[in-house]
Amino acid sequence: MLRNAQIFKWIMEHPGRGRPYSIRTLALASGCSRGLVEKLANGTQPTADVDDAHSLVEALGVALLVLFAPPSSPELDGTSSVRTPTAKE
């Protein structure tokens, strides 16, 4: 989950390396779609898949956790492969 769209836009303008990015140039540099970068920047899409998130932060020159927060609980977001025991177990 993207921590904050404003921080994302600020980092696009002040990347850890190189010159500022536009939506188009960040999409090209990261290999992500222009639509994804635009939606993250304007706050209409708060998530990106893991590969896209890694590609974006690599292009921007920041650590993953600067821009993206991990899910609060694997059980809550449905990604856990571990079953919660029932009362009978």
N, C-alpha and C positions, 0 to 999 in steps of 0.2 A: 504494500500500500504506500502510495506517495505521501510523504510526511506533510508537504505544503507546496502548493502550486507556485506561490510567490517566491519561495526559496529556489524552486526549480528554475524559474525564469531568471532570478538573480544570478544563479550559477551559470546559466546559458550566457549571460552578459559578461560574467567574470569567471571563465573556466580556469581550472587549475593549471592548464597549459594552453598555449596558443592564443588565437584571437577569439573574440566573442562569436557566438553562434546565433544564427537565425533558426527558425523552425526547419527550413529547408536544408541548411548546411549541417545541422545536428542530425537530421534524418540521414543524410548522405554519409556523414562520418561514422555514425553508429550502426548503419544498416537497418534501422527501424523505419517503419512507415512514417510518412509525413503526418498522416492523420493521427497516429498515436502520439507523436511529439506535440502536435498542436493541442490535442485533448488533454494531455498531462499539463501543458503550460497554461491552459485556460481553466483548468480545474474540473472539466466535465467528465474526465475519466480518472479515477483515483488509483487505478491499478495497472500493472504491466506484468507480463509473464517474466519468469526468472531470467531467461536468456536476454530478453529485451532490456530488462533493468540492468543487467551486467554490461551489456553493450553501451547503454546510455552513460553509465557512470565511468566506464573506461574512456569513452570519448571526451567526457567532461573533466576527467582527471580528479575525481573525488571518490571516496570510499562509498560502498553500497549503502551503508547505514546512515550516511549523511542525507540521502534523498529518500530512501525507502525503509519503511518499518516492517519487521517480520510480523506474521499473523500473531495475534495475541494468544491463541491456543490452536494447535493442530486439530483438536477435537471439535472446536467451535466452527472452524471454517471448512470442515469436511475433508481435509486432506490427510488425516491420520489413517493409517492402515491398521492401527491397534484398536481392538474392540474394547469398550468399557464393559466390565463384568456386570451381569444382571444380579438381582437379589437372590435368585436361585443358585447362582454359581458361588 
